[in-house]
């Protein structure tokens, strides 16, 4: 085989190999970026789900306690007991998920304090109802302290959710951009490989025709 033809064949293989390596590196880095941004989106959605669950547990605990204060029926204490037992763990989970954000750590600390206050008030109201009967329950219901703490807890949860929704928007945009970039780079790499193979094949064919 003539040296020139062999050199062109080797050049064709070299260009093709380079194109394949380029496609592999670009694809790997792009997919890594896509996975990282997708994980961030999933993490933010998890934080929002936990925040919504905290709000739901607070409402359930308060509803169960109110039902017991009004009726004296212990059945209403079941949702109260279930919710109050899970609340602290849920707030701790929320704090763990947002531990990298200084602003969220402050909000979670405030939420934890308000949650503990509210649970203590609910337990105190149940104790008053047991000791004093219907009138004690009625007096407890018209007490405005519990509503104030509950409103503060809801406001804090709203701040937490708003912050996470801003992050979710930015991270979702980043994930979309990563997806588009990965697709574009893979297509460009594939086209580069095709062009390289075509160029090398053309050179070999030209040499063959000359001979």
N, C-alpha and C positions, 0 to 999 in steps of 0.2 A: 504494500500500500504506500503511495507517495507520501512523503513527509508533510507536504502542505495539506493534503486531504486529512491525514491523521491529526495534524495540528487543529484544523477546523472542527473535526469531530470532538477532540478533547475540549476545545473552546465551547462547543455546543453543550457538552455534558457539564462543563464548569458553570456556564450561565444558567443552565436548568437547575443544577444543584443549589446555586446561590439563590435563585428565585424561590425554590422550595424552602430553603432555610429562612429566607426573609418572610415568607408566608407563615411559617411556623412560629417565628419569634413575634411577629406582629399580632397574629391570632392569639397567642398565649397571653401577651400583655393586655390586649384588648378584652379578652374574656375575663382575666383577673380583675380588671377595673369594673367590668359589668357585674361580676359576682360581688365585689366589695360594695358597690353602690346598691345592689339589690338587697344585700344583707342589712345595710343601713336603713333602707325603707322598711324591711320586715321588723327591724328592731324598734323603729319609731311607731309602727302599727301596734306592736306588742305593748309599748308604754301606754298608748292611747286606750288599748283594751283594759289594761290594769287600772287606769284612772277611772274609766267608766264603771268597772267592777267595784271600786272603792265607793263611788257615789251610790251605786245600787245597794251595797251592803249597809251604808249609813241610812239610806231611806228605809230599808227593810227593818233594821234594828229600831228605828224611831216608830215605824208603823206598828210593829209588834208591841212595843212598850205602850203606845197610846191605846191600842186595843185592850191591853190588860188593865190600864188605868180606868178605862171607861166601863168595862164589863166585869173585871175581876176574874175572867176565865183564863186559867193557866195555859189553855191551848195557844193563846196569843204569844206566850213566852217562847214557844218553839222557834219561830222565825227570828225573834230577838236573840235567843241564845246562839242559834246557828250563825247569824250575821256578826254578832259581837265577837264570837270566837274566831272568826276568820279575818276580821278587819285589820287587826294589828299585823298579822302575817302578810296581808295584801299590801298594806302601806310599806312594810319592810321590802317586799318584792319590788314595789315601785321605786323605792329609794335605791335599791341595788341596780336597777336598770338605768337609772339616771345619774349614777355616781360620777360620771365624767363631766357633768355640767354643774358649774358652781351655782348658777342661778336656780336650777332645778333642785339642787341639794337644799338650798335655803327654803324653797317652797315646800319640799317634802318634810323638812323639819317642822315647819309651821303646821303643815297638815297633820303630822303625827301628834303634835301637842293638842291641836283642836279635836282630833279623833279621841284621844285619851280623855280630854275634858268632857266630850259629849257622852262617851260610854260611862264615865263616872256619874254624870247627871242622870242618865237613863236608869242606871242601877239604883241610884238614890231615890228616884221616883217610884220604882217598883217596891223598894223597901218601905217607902211612905205609904203606898197603897195597901201593902200587907198589914202594916201596923194600924193605920187609921181608917181604912175602909174607903167607901165611896167619896166622902167629903174630902179626905186627904188627896185622893186621885184627882178630884175636880180642881182643887187648889193648885195642885202641881201642873195641871194642864194650862192654867191661865198664867203661870209663871213664864216670863218672857226671856229668861236667861238661856234656856235651851235653844230657842229660835235664833237668838243672836249668834251663838256658837255654831249652829248648823249653817246659817247664812255665810259665816266666815269660812267654814270648811268648803262649802260649795264654791265660793268666790276663789279660794285657793286652788281647788280642782280645776276651775275654769282657766285660771292662769297657766296651770301645768299643761292642760290640753291645748291651749292657744300656742304656747311655745313649741309643743311637739308638732302641731299642725303646720307651723312655719317651717320647722325642720323637715317634715314629711314632704312639703311642697318642693323645697330645695333638693332634697335627696331623690325624689321622684324625677325631677328634671335632670339631675345628674345621671341617674340610671338610664333614662331615655337617651341622653346624649352619648353615654358609653355604648349603648346598644347600637345606635346609629354609626358611631365611630368604628366599632368592631366590624359591623357589616361592610362599611365603606372600605376599610383597610383590607379586609379579606378579599373583597372583590378586586381592589387595585392590585393586591399581591397575586391573585389568580391571573389577572390580565398580564401582569409583568412576566409571570411564568410562561404564559402562552406566547407572548411576544418573543421571549428569549428562545424558546424552543423553535418558533417559526423562523427567527433570524438565523439560528444555527443550522437548521434544516436547509434553509435557502442557500447558505454558504456551501454546505456539503454538496447539494445538488448542482450548484454552479461549477464546483470543481470537477464533479463527475462528468458534466456535459462537456467541459473543456477537454477532458481526456477521452 
